[in-house]
């Protein structure tokens, strides 16, 4: 049937095929950070640090319901971009707030929500946030 040379050749081909297969890349762990949101526009009182995991929606419900439609300022940490939504579940419903966009996208810095850059220009997003999501840049 098989001689030793044929068996050796089959074994070598199988070994080379296994070794040359490219390894699967593991996904990196999700990034985490803390976003500070404040009910005071000066970002000095009424502030709460909320731990966030990248790309996970934070709904202002349950223990965070006291912040729902009460956020007047936020501090977004370096290396992250956060989108604040007027609706729950991080859903952009189009326009809200007197025909302005229903979400704002903010990068690193301290932001007063009465004047933030929106998709259509500067917007008043004060006391409108119901959810937000952050991602690393």
DSSP file (Angstrom, degrees, kcal/mol; ACC not computed):
  #  RESIDUE AA STRUCTURE BP1 BP2  ACC     N-H-->O    O-->H-N    N-H-->O    O-->H-N    TCO  KAPPA ALPHA  PHI   PSI    X-CA   Y-CA   Z-CA
    1    1 A X              0   0    0      0, 0.0     2,-0.4     0, 0.0     0, 0.0   0.000 360.0 360.0 360.0 -97.3    0.0    0.0    0.0
    2    2 A X        -     0   0    0      4,-0.0     2,-0.2     3,-0.0     0, 0.0  -0.791 360.0-150.7 -97.0 137.0    1.9    3.0    1.2
    3    3 A X     >  -     0   0    0     -2,-0.4     4,-2.0     1,-0.1     3,-0.2  -0.565  33.3-102.0 -95.0 171.9    5.7    3.0    1.4
    4    4 A X  H  > S+     0   0    0      1,-0.2     4,-2.1    -2,-0.2     5,-0.1   0.809 119.6  56.1 -65.6 -31.1    7.6    5.0    3.9
    5    5 A X  H  > S+     0   0    0      2,-0.2     4,-2.2     1,-0.2    -1,-0.2   0.908 108.7  46.9 -68.4 -41.1    8.5    7.7    1.4
    6    6 A X  H  > S+     0   0    0      2,-0.2     4,-2.4     1,-0.2    -2,-0.2   0.910 112.7  49.6 -66.6 -41.8    4.9    8.4    0.5
    7    7 A X  H  X S+     0   0    0     -4,-2.0     4,-2.1     1,-0.2    -1,-0.2   0.893 111.2  49.6 -63.6 -39.9    3.9    8.5    4.1
    8    8 A X  H  X S+     0   0    0     -4,-2.1     4,-2.3     2,-0.2    -2,-0.2   0.902 110.6  50.1 -64.8 -42.0    6.7   11.0    4.8
    9    9 A X  H  X S+     0   0    0     -4,-2.2     4,-2.3     2,-0.2    -2,-0.2   0.914 111.0  48.3 -64.3 -43.5    5.6   13.2    1.9
   10   10 A X  H  X S+     0   0    0     -4,-2.4     4,-2.2     1,-0.2    -1,-0.2   0.906 111.8  50.3 -63.6 -41.6    2.0   13.3    3.0
   11   11 A X  H  X S+     0   0    0     -4,-2.1     4,-2.2     2,-0.2    -2,-0.2   0.907 110.9  48.8 -63.2 -42.7    3.1   14.1    6.6
   12   12 A X  H  X S+     0   0    0     -4,-2.3     4,-2.7     2,-0.2     5,-0.2   0.906 110.5  50.3 -65.3 -42.0    5.3   16.9    5.4
   13   13 A X  H  X S+     0   0    0     -4,-2.3     4,-2.4     2,-0.2    -2,-0.2   0.921 112.1  47.8 -62.2 -43.6    2.6   18.4    3.2
   14   14 A X  H  X S+     0   0    0     -4,-2.2     4,-1.8     2,-0.2    -2,-0.2   0.900 113.0  48.5 -63.8 -40.9    0.1   18.3    6.1
   15   15 A X  H  X S+     0   0    0     -4,-2.2     4,-2.3     2,-0.2    -2,-0.2   0.916 112.1  47.8 -66.4 -44.0    2.7   19.9    8.4
   16   16 A X  H  X S+     0   0    0     -4,-2.7     4,-2.5     1,-0.2    -2,-0.2   0.894 110.3  52.7 -65.1 -40.2    3.5   22.7    5.9
   17   17 A X  H  X S+     0   0    0     -4,-2.4     4,-0.7    -5,-0.2    -1,-0.2   0.895 111.6  46.4 -62.2 -39.6   -0.1   23.4    5.3
   18   18 A X  H  < S+     0   0    0     -4,-1.8     3,-0.5     1,-0.2    -2,-0.2   0.910 114.8  45.8 -69.5 -42.8   -0.7   23.8    9.0
   19   19 A X  H  < S+     0   0    0     -4,-2.3    -2,-0.2     1,-0.2    -1,-0.2   0.863 111.6  51.2 -70.3 -36.7    2.3   26.0    9.6
   20   20 A X  H  < S+     0   0    0     -4,-2.5    -1,-0.2    -5,-0.2    -2,-0.2   0.595  81.8 109.4 -82.1  -9.1    1.7   28.3    6.7
   21   21 A X  S  < S-     0   0    0     -4,-0.7     2,-0.2    -3,-0.5    -3,-0.0  -0.462  77.6-115.7 -65.7 134.7   -2.0   29.0    7.6
   22   22 A X        -     0   0    0     -2,-0.2    -1,-0.1     1,-0.1    -2,-0.1  -0.528  30.2-116.9 -74.9 136.0   -2.3   32.6    8.7
   23   23 A X        -     0   0    0     -2,-0.2     2,-0.2     1,-0.1    -1,-0.1  -0.388  29.0-107.3 -71.4 149.4   -3.3   32.9   12.4
   24   24 A X        -     0   0    0     -2,-0.1     2,-0.4     1,-0.1    -1,-0.1  -0.543  32.8-123.4 -73.4 139.5   -6.6   34.6   13.2
   25   25 A X        -     0   0    0     -2,-0.2     2,-0.3    -3,-0.1    -1,-0.1  -0.714  20.7-132.2 -85.9 132.2   -6.2   38.0   14.7
   26   26 A X        -     0   0    0     -2,-0.4     2,-0.2     1,-0.1    -1,-0.0  -0.617  23.6-113.7 -80.7 141.8   -7.9   38.5   18.1
   27   27 A X        -     0   0    0     -2,-0.3     3,-0.1     1,-0.1    -1,-0.1  -0.505  34.5-113.8 -71.0 141.5  -10.0   41.6   18.5
   28   28 A X        -     0   0    0     -2,-0.2    -1,-0.1     1,-0.1     3,-0.1  -0.378  38.1 -92.2 -72.9 156.7   -8.6   44.0   21.0
   29   29 A X        -     0   0    0      1,-0.1    -1,-0.1    -2,-0.1     2,-0.1  -0.316  50.7 -93.5 -65.3 151.6  -10.5   44.6   24.2
   30   30 A X        -     0   0    0      1,-0.1     2,-0.2    -3,-0.1    -1,-0.1  -0.392  42.9-113.2 -66.7 143.9  -12.9   47.5   24.1
   31   31 A X        -     0   0    0     -3,-0.1    23,-3.5    -2,-0.1     2,-0.3  -0.503  31.3-158.6 -77.0 146.4  -11.5   50.8   25.4
   32   32 A X  E     +A   53   0A   0     21,-0.2     2,-0.3    -2,-0.2    21,-0.2  -0.929  20.2 150.8-125.3 152.4  -12.9   52.2   28.6
   33   33 A X  E     -A   52   0A   0     19,-2.0    19,-3.1    -2,-0.3     2,-0.5  -0.927  40.3-105.7-159.5 179.7  -12.9   55.7   29.9
   34   34 A X  E     -A   51   0A   0     -2,-0.3     2,-0.5    17,-0.3    43,-0.2  -0.988  23.3-161.7-122.1 127.1  -14.9   58.0   32.2
   35   35 A X  E     -A   50   0A   0     15,-2.5    15,-3.2    -2,-0.5     2,-0.5  -0.914  12.6-144.7-105.1 130.8  -17.0   60.8   30.8
   36   36 A X  E     -AB  49  75A   0     39,-1.7    39,-3.2    -2,-0.5     2,-0.4  -0.850  18.0-175.0 -98.3 126.1  -18.0   63.6   33.2
   37   37 A X  E     -AB  48  74A   0     11,-2.5    11,-2.7    -2,-0.5     2,-0.4  -0.928   4.5-162.8-119.8 147.0  -21.5   65.1   32.7
   38   38 A X  E     -AB  47  73A   0     35,-2.9    34,-3.3    -2,-0.4    35,-1.6  -0.958  27.9-153.1-132.9 145.6  -22.9   68.0   34.7
   39   39 A X  S    S+     0   0    0      7,-1.6     2,-0.5    -2,-0.4     7,-0.2   0.539  87.3  76.4 -88.0  -8.8  -26.3   69.5   35.3
   40   40 A X  S >  S-     0   0    0      5,-0.9     3,-1.9     1,-0.1    32,-0.1  -0.890  79.6-140.6-102.5 130.4  -24.5   72.9   35.8
   41   41 A X  T 3  S+     0   0    0     -2,-0.5    33,-0.1     1,-0.3    -1,-0.1   0.724 100.5  62.0 -63.9 -21.6  -23.4   74.7   32.7
   42   42 A X  T 3  S-     0   0    0     31,-0.1    -1,-0.3     3,-0.1    70,-0.1   0.503 102.4-131.8 -83.2  -2.5  -20.2   75.8   34.4
   43   43 A X  S <  S+     0   0    0     -3,-1.9    -2,-0.1     2,-0.2     3,-0.1   0.826  81.6 101.6  56.0  35.9  -19.1   72.1   34.9
   44   44 A X  S    S+     0   0    0      1,-0.3     2,-0.3    -4,-0.0     3,-0.1   0.588  79.4  27.9-119.4 -20.2  -18.3   72.8   38.5
   45   45 A X  S    S+     0   0    0      1,-0.1    -5,-0.9    -5,-0.1    -1,-0.3  -0.951 107.8  33.8-139.4 161.2  -21.3   71.3   40.4
   46   46 A X  S    S+     0   0    0     -2,-0.3    -7,-1.6     1,-0.2     2,-0.3   0.813  82.3 151.5  66.9  29.3  -23.8   68.6   39.8
   47   47 A X  E     -A   38   0A   0     -9,-0.2     2,-0.4    -3,-0.1    -9,-0.2  -0.733  25.7-173.9-100.7 144.4  -21.2   66.6   38.0
   48   48 A X  E     -A   37   0A   0    -11,-2.7   -11,-2.5    -2,-0.3     2,-0.6  -1.000  20.7-136.3-135.5 131.5  -21.0   62.8   37.7
   49   49 A X  E     -A   36   0A   0     -2,-0.4     2,-0.6   -13,-0.2   -13,-0.2  -0.791  22.1-164.2 -86.4 124.0  -18.3   60.6   36.2
   50   50 A X  E     -A   35   0A   0    -15,-3.2   -15,-2.5    -2,-0.6     2,-0.2  -0.937  14.5-136.0-113.1 116.2  -19.9   57.9   34.1
   51   51 A X  E     -A   34   0A   0     -2,-0.6     2,-0.3   -17,-0.2   -17,-0.3  -0.515  29.2-170.5 -67.8 133.9  -17.6   54.9   33.2
   52   52 A X  E     -A   33   0A   0    -19,-3.1   -19,-2.0    -2,-0.2     2,-0.4  -0.945  20.1-146.0-128.4 149.8  -18.2   54.0   29.5
   53   53 A X  E >   -A   32   0A   0     -2,-0.3     3,-2.2     3,-0.2    81,-0.3  -0.942  44.8 -91.7-110.7 134.4  -17.1   51.2   27.3
   54   54 A X  T 3  S+     0   0    0    -23,-3.5    81,-0.2    -2,-0.4     3,-0.1  -0.134 106.2   3.6 -53.0 135.7  -16.3   52.0   23.7
   55   55 A X  T 3  S+     0   0    0     79,-3.2     2,-0.5     1,-0.2    -1,-0.3   0.527  98.0 123.1  67.7  10.8  -19.3   51.7   21.3
   56   56 A X    <   -     0   0    0     -3,-2.2    78,-0.4    78,-0.3    -3,-0.2  -0.900  63.6-123.2-102.1 127.9  -21.7   50.8   24.2
   57   57 A X        -     0   0    0     -2,-0.5     2,-0.7    76,-0.1    76,-0.2  -0.461  16.2-150.9 -70.4 134.1  -24.8   53.0   24.5
   58   58 A X  E     -D  132   0B   0     74,-3.3    74,-1.9    -2,-0.2     2,-0.4  -0.932  11.8-161.6-106.0 110.9  -25.3   54.7   27.9
   59   59 A X  E     -D  131   0B   0     -2,-0.7     2,-2.0    72,-0.2    72,-0.2  -0.763  21.3-130.4 -91.2 137.2  -29.0   55.3   28.5
   60   60 A X  S    S+     0   0    0     70,-2.5     2,-0.2    -2,-0.4     8,-0.2  -0.477  71.3 110.3 -87.3  67.9  -29.9   57.9   31.1
   61   61 A X    >   +     0   0    0     -2,-2.0     3,-2.4     6,-0.1     5,-0.1  -0.719  62.6  15.0-128.5 177.2  -32.3   55.5   32.8
   62   62 A X  G >  S+     0   0    0      1,-0.3     3,-1.7    -2,-0.2     4,-0.2  -0.324 136.5   3.8  57.9-125.7  -32.4   53.6   36.1
   63   63 A X  G 3  S+     0   0    0      1,-0.3    -1,-0.3     2,-0.1     3,-0.2   0.630 139.6  49.6 -66.7 -13.8  -29.7   55.0   38.4
   64   64 A X  G X  S+     0   0    0     -3,-2.4     3,-2.2    -5,-0.2     4,-0.5   0.324  76.9 105.2-103.9   6.2  -28.8   57.7   35.8
   65   65 A X  G X   +     0   0    0     -3,-1.7     3,-1.0     1,-0.3    -1,-0.1   0.752  67.5  69.3 -63.2 -23.4  -32.4   58.9   35.3
   66   66 A X  G 3  S+     0   0    0      1,-0.2    -1,-0.3    -3,-0.2    -2,-0.1   0.690 100.2  50.7 -67.1 -15.0  -31.8   62.0   37.3
   67   67 A X  G X> S+     0   0    0     -3,-2.2     3,-2.3    -6,-0.1     4,-0.7   0.574  79.1 121.7 -93.6 -12.5  -29.5   63.1   34.4
   68   68 A X  T <4 S-     0   0    0     -3,-1.0    62,-0.2    -4,-0.5    61,-0.1  -0.343  95.9 -11.3 -60.0 121.2  -32.1   62.4   31.6
   69   69 A X  T 34 S+     0   0    0     60,-3.2    -1,-0.3    -2,-0.2    61,-0.1   0.811 120.4  93.0  54.6  35.6  -32.7   65.7   29.8
   70   70 A X  T <4  +     0   0    0     -3,-2.3     2,-0.3    59,-0.4    -2,-0.2   0.370  47.0 119.6-129.0  -3.0  -30.7   67.5   32.5
   71   71 A X     <  +     0   0    0     -4,-0.7    56,-2.3    58,-0.3    57,-0.5  -0.532  24.0 165.1 -76.3 126.4  -27.2   67.6   31.1
   72   72 A X        +     0   0    0    -34,-3.3    41,-2.6    -2,-0.3    42,-0.4   0.524  65.9  15.2-113.7 -13.7  -25.8   71.1   30.6
   73   73 A X  E     -BC  38 112A   0    -35,-1.6   -35,-2.9    39,-0.3     2,-0.3  -0.986  59.4-167.1-156.6 157.8  -22.1   70.3   30.2
   74   74 A X  E     -BC  37 111A   0     37,-2.1    37,-3.3    -2,-0.3     2,-0.6  -0.995  15.8-144.9-148.4 149.9  -19.8   67.4   29.6
   75   75 A X  E     -BC  36 110A   0    -39,-3.2   -39,-1.7    -2,-0.3     2,-0.5  -0.962  18.1-163.9-116.8 112.7  -16.1   66.7   29.8
   76   76 A X  E     - C   0 109A   0     33,-2.7    33,-2.4    -2,-0.6   -41,-0.1  -0.851  20.4-127.1 -97.3 124.3  -14.9   64.3   27.0
   77   77 A X    >   -     0   0    0     -2,-0.5     3,-1.3   -43,-0.2    31,-0.1  -0.257  33.9 -84.8 -71.0 158.6  -11.5   62.7   27.7
   78   78 A X  T 3  S+     0   0    0      1,-0.2    -1,-0.1    30,-0.1     3,-0.1  -0.259 112.1  29.7 -59.6 145.7   -8.6   62.8   25.2
   79   79 A X  T 3  S+     0   0    0      1,-0.3    58,-2.7    -3,-0.1     2,-0.3   0.491 104.8  94.4  83.4   4.0   -8.6   60.1   22.5
   80   80 A X  E <   -E  136   0B   0     -3,-1.3    28,-0.4    56,-0.3     2,-0.4  -0.909  54.5-157.8-128.0 155.3  -12.4   59.7   22.5
   81   81 A X  E     -E  135   0B   0     54,-2.5    54,-2.4    -2,-0.3     2,-0.4  -0.999  16.7-163.6-127.1 133.4  -15.3   61.1   20.5
   82   82 A X  E     -EF 134 106B   0     24,-3.2    24,-3.4    -2,-0.4     2,-0.5  -0.951   9.4-153.9-122.9 138.4  -18.8   61.0   22.1
   83   83 A X  E     -EF 133 105B   0     50,-3.0    50,-1.9    -2,-0.4     2,-0.5  -0.952  10.6-157.0-110.4 124.1  -22.2   61.4   20.5
   84   84 A X  E     -EF 132 104B   0     20,-2.7    20,-2.1    -2,-0.5     2,-0.3  -0.874  11.6-156.9-103.6 131.3  -25.0   62.7   22.7
   85   85 A X  E     -EF 131 103B   0     46,-3.2    45,-3.1    -2,-0.5    46,-1.4  -0.841  23.7-147.8-114.2 143.4  -28.5   61.8   21.6
   86   86 A X  S    S+     0   0    0     16,-2.9     2,-0.2    -2,-0.3    17,-0.1   0.782  88.7  59.0 -72.9 -28.6  -31.8   63.5   22.3
   87   87 A X  S >  S-     0   0    0      4,-0.6     3,-0.6    15,-0.4    43,-0.3  -0.632  92.3-104.5-100.7 159.2  -33.5   60.1   22.1
   88   88 A X  G >  S+     0   0    0     -2,-0.2     3,-0.9     1,-0.2    43,-0.2  -0.244  98.5  39.8 -70.9 167.3  -32.9   57.0   24.2
   89   89 A X  G 3  S-     0   0    0     41,-0.2    -1,-0.2     1,-0.2   -32,-0.1   0.654 122.3 -82.7  66.3  18.9  -31.0   53.9   22.9
   90   90 A X  G <  S+     0   0    0     -3,-0.6     2,-0.5     1,-0.2    -1,-0.2   0.892  83.4 154.2  55.0  43.7  -28.5   56.2   21.0
   91   91 A X    <   -     0   0    0     -3,-0.9     2,-0.7    -4,-0.2    -4,-0.6  -0.899  40.8-144.2-106.9 128.7  -30.8   56.6   18.1
   92   92 A X        -     0   0    0     -2,-0.5     3,-0.1     1,-0.1    11,-0.1  -0.827  14.8-174.2 -90.1 114.7  -30.6   59.7   15.9
   93   93 A X        -     0   0    0     -2,-0.7     2,-0.8     1,-0.2    -1,-0.1   0.286  41.9-111.7 -94.8  11.5  -34.2   60.5   14.9
   94   94 A X  S    S+     0   0    0      5,-0.0     8,-2.3     2,-0.0     2,-0.3  -0.853  80.6  12.2  99.7-111.5  -33.3   63.3   12.5
   95   95 A X  E     +I  101   0C   0     -2,-0.8     6,-0.3     6,-0.2     2,-0.2  -0.801  63.4 140.0-109.1 149.6  -34.4   66.6   13.8
   96   96 A X  E  >  +I  100   0C   0      4,-3.6     4,-2.2    -2,-0.3     3,-0.1  -0.703  47.5  66.6-152.1-158.9  -35.6   67.7   17.2
   97   97 A X  T >4 S-     0   0    0      1,-0.2     3,-0.6    -2,-0.2    -1,-0.2   0.830 134.0 -36.7  38.9  61.3  -34.9   70.8   19.3
   98   98 A X  T 34 S-     0   0    0      1,-0.2    -1,-0.2    -3,-0.1     3,-0.1   0.933 121.7 -45.7  58.1  50.3  -36.7   73.2   17.0
   99   99 A X  T 34 S+     0   0    0      1,-0.3    -1,-0.2    -3,-0.1    -2,-0.2   0.642 108.1 127.7  68.5  18.2  -35.6   71.5   13.8
  100  100 A X  E << S-I   96   0C   0     -4,-2.2    -4,-3.6    -3,-0.6    -1,-0.3  -0.586  72.3 -76.9 -92.8 167.1  -32.0   71.1   14.8
  101  101 A X  E     -I   95   0C   0     -6,-0.3    -6,-0.2    -2,-0.2    -1,-0.1  -0.262  33.8-130.0 -65.1 151.4  -30.3   67.7   14.7
  102  102 A X  S    S+     0   0    0     -8,-2.3   -16,-2.9    -3,-0.1   -15,-0.4   0.255  85.7  43.9 -89.7  12.8  -31.1   65.2   17.4
  103  103 A X  E     -F   85   0B   0    -18,-0.2    16,-0.5    -9,-0.2     2,-0.4  -0.993  61.1-156.1-151.0 154.7  -27.5   64.5   18.2
  104  104 A X  E     -FG  84 118B   0    -20,-2.1   -20,-2.7    -2,-0.3     2,-0.5  -0.985  12.2-144.9-130.3 145.1  -24.2   66.2   18.7
  105  105 A X  E     -F   83   0B   0     12,-0.6     2,-0.4    -2,-0.4   -22,-0.2  -0.944  22.4-176.8-113.2 120.8  -20.7   64.8   18.2
  106  106 A X  E     -F   82   0B   0    -24,-3.4   -24,-3.2    -2,-0.5     2,-0.1  -0.944   9.3-164.2-125.2 139.4  -18.0   66.0   20.6
  107  107 A X        -     0   0    0     -2,-0.4   -31,-0.3     1,-0.3   -26,-0.2  -0.327  54.1 -30.1-104.0-168.7  -14.3   65.4   20.9
  108  108 A X  S    S+     0   0    0    -28,-0.4    -1,-0.3    -2,-0.1     2,-0.2  -0.069  97.5  58.9 -48.4 134.8  -11.9   66.0   23.8
  109  109 A X  E    S-C   76   0A   0    -33,-2.4   -33,-2.7    -3,-0.1     2,-0.5  -0.756  87.2 -62.5 139.8 178.5  -12.7   69.0   25.9
  110  110 A X  E     -C   75   0A   0    -35,-0.2     2,-0.5    -2,-0.2   -35,-0.2  -0.903  51.1-165.0-101.2 125.0  -15.2   70.6   28.2
  111  111 A X  E     -C   74   0A   0    -37,-3.3   -37,-2.1    -2,-0.5     2,-0.6  -0.939  17.9-152.5-120.2 129.5  -18.4   71.4   26.4
  112  112 A X  E >   -C   73   0A   0     -2,-0.5     3,-1.8     3,-0.3   -39,-0.3  -0.898  18.2-145.6 -95.9 119.8  -21.2   73.7   27.5
  113  113 A X  T 3  S+     0   0    0    -41,-2.6    12,-3.4    -2,-0.6    13,-0.6   0.559  88.3  76.2 -72.0  -8.6  -24.3   72.3   25.9
  114  114 A X  T 3  S+     0   0    0    -42,-0.4    -1,-0.3     1,-0.3     2,-0.2   0.670 112.6  23.8 -73.4 -13.2  -26.0   75.6   25.3
  115  115 A X  S <  S+     0   0    0     -3,-1.8    -3,-0.3     9,-0.1     2,-0.3  -0.630  83.2 145.1-153.1  88.0  -23.6   76.1   22.4
  116  116 A X  E     - H   0 123B   0      7,-2.6     7,-3.3    -3,-0.4     2,-0.5  -0.895  55.0 -96.8-124.4 154.4  -22.1   73.0   20.8
  117  117 A X  E     - H   0 122B   0     -2,-0.3   -12,-0.6     5,-0.2     5,-0.2  -0.583  47.7-176.4 -72.9 119.6  -21.1   72.2   17.3
  118  118 A X  E >   -GH 104 121B   0      3,-2.8     3,-1.0    -2,-0.5   -14,-0.1  -0.432  43.8 -93.2-103.0-177.8  -23.9   70.2   15.7
  119  119 A X  T 3  S+     0   0    0    -16,-0.5     3,-0.1     1,-0.2   -15,-0.1   0.740 127.4  36.9 -69.5 -23.0  -24.2   68.6   12.3
  120  120 A X  T 3  S-     0   0    0      1,-0.4     2,-0.3   -19,-0.0    -1,-0.2   0.127 130.4 -73.3-115.3  19.4  -25.8   71.8   10.9
  121  121 A X  E <  S-H  118   0B   0     -3,-1.0    -3,-2.8     2,-0.0    -1,-0.4  -0.770  88.9  -9.2 120.4-169.0  -23.8   74.4   12.8
  122  122 A X  E     -H  117   0B   0     -2,-0.3     2,-0.3    -5,-0.2    -5,-0.2  -0.421  69.4-171.8 -67.7 135.8  -23.9   75.6   16.4
  123  123 A X  E     -H  116   0B   0     -7,-3.3    -7,-2.6    -2,-0.1     2,-0.8  -0.907  31.0-126.2-130.2 155.7  -26.7   74.1   18.4
  124  124 A X        +     0   0    0     -2,-0.3   -10,-0.2    -9,-0.2    -9,-0.1  -0.900  36.5 162.5 -97.0 104.2  -28.3   74.6   21.8
  125  125 A X    >   +     0   0    0    -12,-3.4     3,-1.4    -2,-0.8     4,-0.5   0.162  21.1 144.3-108.4  15.8  -28.4   71.0   23.2
  126  126 A X  T 3  S-     0   0    0    -13,-0.6   -54,-0.2     1,-0.3   -55,-0.1  -0.331  75.2  -3.5 -61.1 131.4  -28.9   72.0   26.8
  127  127 A X  T 3  S+     0   0    0    -56,-2.3    -1,-0.3     1,-0.1   -55,-0.1   0.799 107.9 101.8  57.7  34.2  -31.1   69.6   28.8
  128  128 A X    <   +     0   0    0     -3,-1.4    -2,-0.1   -57,-0.5     2,-0.1   0.610  42.8 112.7-115.9 -19.9  -31.8   67.4   25.8
  129  129 A X        +     0   0    0     -4,-0.5   -60,-3.2   -58,-0.3   -59,-0.4  -0.354  22.0 159.5 -67.9 128.9  -29.5   64.4   26.2
  130  130 A X  S    S+     0   0    0    -45,-3.1   -70,-2.5     1,-0.4     2,-0.3   0.498  70.9   2.0-117.1 -15.8  -31.2   61.0   26.9
  131  131 A X  E     -DE  59  85B   0    -46,-1.4   -46,-3.2   -72,-0.2    -1,-0.4  -0.978  60.3-169.7-161.8 162.2  -28.3   58.7   25.8
  132  132 A X  E     -DE  58  84B   0    -74,-1.9   -74,-3.3    -2,-0.3     2,-0.3  -0.989   6.3-159.8-155.8 160.9  -24.7   58.8   24.6
  133  133 A X  E     - E   0  83B   0    -50,-1.9   -50,-3.0    -2,-0.3     2,-0.3  -0.993   9.1-159.1-141.9 144.0  -22.0   56.6   23.2
  134  134 A X  E     - E   0  82B   0    -78,-0.4   -79,-3.2   -81,-0.3   -78,-0.3  -0.930   7.3-176.9-127.0 151.0  -18.3   57.1   23.0
  135  135 A X  E     - E   0  81B   0    -54,-2.4   -54,-2.5    -2,-0.3     2,-0.1  -0.983  33.2-102.8-141.0 150.0  -15.5   55.6   20.8
  136  136 A X  E       E   0  80B   0     -2,-0.3   -56,-0.3   -56,-0.2   -57,-0.1  -0.456 360.0 360.0 -69.7 148.7  -11.8   55.9   20.7
  137  137 A X              0   0    0    -58,-2.7   -57,-0.1    -2,-0.1    -1,-0.1   0.465 360.0 360.0 -75.2 360.0  -10.4   58.1   17.9
